[in-house]
Amino acid sequence: MYISDSFNGIIWRTGSGGGAATAWLTSSLLKTAGVPPFGANGMAFNRAGSALLVTNTGDDAVIKVPVNSGNAGTPTVLAYGVTARTRHH
């Protein structure tokens, strides 16, 4: 199981039966100073299991984390501008 910690910029991992979580990935790309104040808060693996896609709501971004043998690689920004913003005039 993977758990996003949007305030500390960490993705935690624990076994499928629970137990103590360990930091799987720590990155500034998972934090935000934006609005709303939530960094990493949604995750999904691609079909091949070779990448974890993480939404960073406050930065309006999708982060791609390469995965090799269950280990996290270096995250990069895959795309910006992924959420709709409403403007009031």
Disulfide bonds with the S-S distance in Angstrom:
none
